[in-house]
Amino acid sequence: MFEAASIVGPGYKPPTYHELRGPILQNEKTDCTQRLQELRDSWQFTGCTVMSDGWTDGKGRTLLNFLVHCPRGTMFLKSVDASAHVKDAALLCDLLDGFIQEVGPQHVVQVITDNAANYVAAGRMLMSRYPTLFWTPCAAHCLDLMLEDMGKLDWIKETIDSARSITKFIYNHASVLSMMRQFTGDKELVRPAITCFATSFVSLQSLLNSRRELQTMFLSPEWRALSFSSKPEGQAIMRLVAY
């Protein structure tokens, strides 16, 4: 928005509060509705995939999101509050069935959910109700569970814990963090991923890529000049990195 305004130059008059909440908002709503309708119209030619994902909000409510994917794109249709119900296979199957009816059973080719046992059972129940569709586990969730199991192996868990102690020490001390960025060329060691289990392995790769620079830093005169270098915590981190 600011880039667009700067292109116009001095004298640009921004829309008023009433214009933003009135005609401009309505125009955007109309445009969004039109684009969603184009997706709906394409379902009869290409078919579509129903996707469901559950999560818990800040108030502790269990919410189920329902989306539809097709070659033209993905659209969110609704969210259901399932806090008052037990998320067993029968409930999930009925919720997914109702959503399929809204979309149109003749359009739905596939249903994708996570790999929890209740979703697996619900998927099988759906396939028995609708012989023309099939249930597929979420590939991202499969990979996330694999990474979680790998992280439980003793030697991998020990490696991840060591890496966390290194990044925690560096990011908790401003002077060490500034020095790290100087030696690594402003690279960040902690790289958040979509899930916490993926984050651990992505951060491990980041540490490996910056291994030489970190070793150089902890063996440098600049590091020895810091008070942290003589403290037990700093010496322990230096040994982890340098040796």
C-alpha positions, 0 to 999 in steps of 0.5 A: 500500500505504501509503495503504491502511494509513493509511486503517485507522489506528493498530493496523493489523497488516501481514502477516507474512513467511510470510503474504506468501510463502505464502497471500497470494502463492498467492492472487495467483497464483490471481487472476492465472491466472484473469484470464489464462484469461479472456483466453484464453477470449475468443480464440475469439470475437474472435481475437487478435494475436501480438506479438514484440519483441526486446531485449538484456539487461544480460548481452548476451543476445538475448531475444525476448518473445512477447505476445498482444493481444485486446480484453480486454487484453494478456498476456505468455506467454514469453521465448526466449533466442536468443543462440546462434542467428542471428536470420535470417528462417527462425529468427524464422519458426520461433519465431513459428510455434511460438508461433502453434501454442501460441496456436492458429492458428484464433485468430490474426488478426495478427502484429506485429513491428518493421520490421527486414529479418529480421522483414519476411521472417519475416512474409512467410513466415508469411503464406505458411504461414497464409493466414488471418493477416497480418503488420503492422509495429509502428507505434511502431517505424515512427514511431521510425525516421522520427524517427531519419531526421529527426534525421539532417538537418543543420539538425535535428541542429544544432538537437537538439545545441544543445538538448542543450547547453542542457539539459546545462548547466542540469542539470549546475549545481545553482544554474542548475537551481534558478533555471530551476525558479524561472523556469519554475514547476518545469517540467522541460525534459528529458522522457524518452519511450519511445525516445531519438529521441522524447525528443529531439523531446519535449525540443525541444517542452518547450524551445520551450514554456519559451522566454520564461521561459528568455530572461527567466532568462538576461537577469535580474540573478539570472543575472548574479550567478552566476559562470557568467554570465562564463564562456565556456560560460555566455555561449555558452548565454546566446546560444543561448537569448536570441538 
